[in-house]
């Protein structure tokens, strides 16, 4: 991969049960040509110390630091709702992931807590990185050009608890 220093490599198991190789650099995540990012299981990963610098900045670094932002991407990719997605529906889906419930079982309080934080703290940073496109006027979200790459980074980083 020529898009920056190599940070890690390993294998992931795709939803189709194929094992695919990946490489992680500071610019990109490269997956095997027939590999998808949906519901991957972590199998093996090298330590991500090859960058060799404490000044190193990971793409999406600040937005990757929030599990709720990762859950937004997870919901949009794994649940595959038809765009545009109403922010209320997105909040319900993210809340369901966070409390391990079916969306219809999420309480109004759980949904409201997520909704407020999405509006106040999470959708604008995701929009700025083109992970999602947030239409403030219509209060809806569309998948952004970087959604799959962002989610791949989230899954492949050491310590990720996404399964």
For each residue, the residues with C-beta under 8 A, 3 or more apart:
1: 4 6 23 25 28 30
2:
3: 25 26 27 28
4: 1 25 26 27 28
5: 25 26 50 51 52 56
6: 1 9 23 24 25 50
7: 24 25 26 48 50 51 58
8: 23 24 45 46 47 48 50 156 158
9: 6 21 22 23 24 45 46
10: 21 22 43 44 45 46 156
11: 19 20 21 22 43 44
12: 19 20 22 31 35 40 41 42 43 155 156
13: 17 18 19 20 40 41 43
14: 17 18 19 20 35 36 38 39 40
15: 36 38 39 40
16: 36
17: 13 14
18: 13 14 32 34 35
19: 11 12 13 14 43
20: 11 12 13 14 31 32 34 35
21: 9 10 11 31 32
22: 9 10 11 12 29 30 31 32 35 152 156
23: 1 6 8 9 29 30
24: 6 7 8 9 29 30 48 153 156
25: 1 3 4 5 6 7 28 29 30
26: 3 4 5 7 51 56 57 58 59
27: 3 4 59
28: 1 3 4 25 149
29: 22 23 24 25 149 152 153 156
30: 1 22 23 24 25
31: 12 20 21 22 35 36 37 152
32: 18 20 21 22 35
33:
34: 18 20
35: 12 14 18 20 22 31 32
36: 14 15 16 31
37: 31 40 77 148 151 152 155
38: 14 15 77 78
39: 14 15 78 163
40: 12 13 14 15 37 155
41: 12 13 163
42: 12 45 155 156 160 163
43: 10 11 12 13 19
44: 10 11
45: 8 9 10 42 48 156 158
46: 8 9 10 50
47: 8 50 158
48: 7 8 24 45 51 157 158
49: 52
50: 5 6 7 8 46 47
51: 5 7 26 48 56
52: 5 49 56
53: 56
54:
55:
56: 5 26 51 52 53
57: 26 61
58: 7 26 61 64 153
59: 26 27 153
60: 63 64 129 131 146 149 150 153
61: 57 58 64 65
62: 65 125
63: 60 66 69 125 126 129 131 150
64: 58 60 61 69 70 150 153 154 157
65: 61 62
66: 63 69 70 121 122
67: 70 71 98
68: 71 72 94 98 114 117 118 122
69: 63 64 66 72 73 122 125 126 131
70: 64 66 67 73 74 151 154 162
71: 67 68 74 75 94 97 98
72: 68 69 75 76 90 94 118 122 123 126 131 132 141
73: 69 70 76 77 126 131 132 147 150 151 154
74: 70 71 77 78 97 151 154 162
75: 71 72 78 79 81 90 93 94 97
76: 72 73 79 80 81 85 90 132 141 143 147
77: 37 38 73 74 80 143 147 148 151
78: 38 39 74 75
79: 75 76 93
80: 76 77
81: 75 76 85 89 93
82: 85
83: 140 141 142 143
84: 135 138 140 141 142
85: 76 81 82 89 90 140 141 142
86: 89 90 139 140
87: 90 91 115 118 119 123 139 140 141
88: 91 92 111 115 139
89: 81 85 86 92 93
90: 72 75 76 85 86 87 93 94 118 141
91: 87 88 94 95 111 112 114 115 118
92: 88 89 95 96 103 106 111 114
93: 75 79 81 89 90 96 97 103
94: 68 71 72 75 90 91 97 98 114 118
95: 91 92 98 99 101 103 106 110 111 113 114
96: 92 93 99 100 101 102 103 105 106
97: 71 74 75 93 94 100
98: 67 68 71 94 95 110 114
99: 95 96 106 110
100: 96 97
101: 95 96 105 106
102: 96 105 106
103: 92 93 95 96 106
104:
105: 96 101 102
106: 92 95 96 99 101 102 103 110 111
107: 110 111
108: 111 112
109: 112 113
110: 95 98 99 106 107 113 114
111: 88 91 92 95 106 107 108 114 115
112: 91 108 109 115 116
113: 95 109 110 116 117
114: 68 91 92 94 95 98 110 111 117 118
115: 87 88 91 111 112 118 119
116: 112 113 119 120
117: 68 113 114 120 121 122
118: 68 72 87 90 91 94 114 115 121 122 123
119: 87 115 116 123
120: 116 117
121: 66 117 118 124 125
122: 66 68 69 72 117 118 125 126
123: 72 87 118 119 126 127 132 134 141
124: 121 127 128 134
125: 62 63 69 121 122 128 129
126: 63 69 72 73 122 123 129 131 132 134 144 150
127: 123 124 130 131 132 133 134 144
128: 124 125
129: 60 63 125 126 144 146 150
130: 127 133 144 145 146
131: 60 63 69 72 73 126 127 144 146 147 150
132: 72 73 76 123 126 127 141 142 143 144 147
133: 127 130 141 142 143 144
134: 123 124 126 127 140 141
135: 84 138 139 140 141 142
136: 139
137:
138: 84 135
139: 86 87 88 135 136
140: 83 84 85 86 87 134 135
141: 72 76 83 84 85 87 90 123 132 133 134 135
142: 83 84 85 132 133 135
143: 76 77 83 132 133 147
144: 126 127 129 130 131 132 133 147
145: 130
146: 60 129 130 131 149 150
147: 73 76 77 131 132 143 144 150 151
148: 37 77 151 152
149: 28 29 60 146 152 153
150: 60 63 64 73 126 129 131 146 147 153 154
151: 37 70 73 74 77 147 148 154 155
152: 22 29 31 37 148 149 155 156
153: 24 29 58 59 60 64 149 150 156 157
154: 64 70 73 74 150 151 157 160 162
155: 12 37 40 42 151 152 160 162
156: 8 10 12 22 24 29 42 45 152 153 160
157: 48 64 153 154 160
158: 8 45 47 48
159:
160: 42 154 155 156 157
161:
162: 70 74 154 155
163: 39 41 42
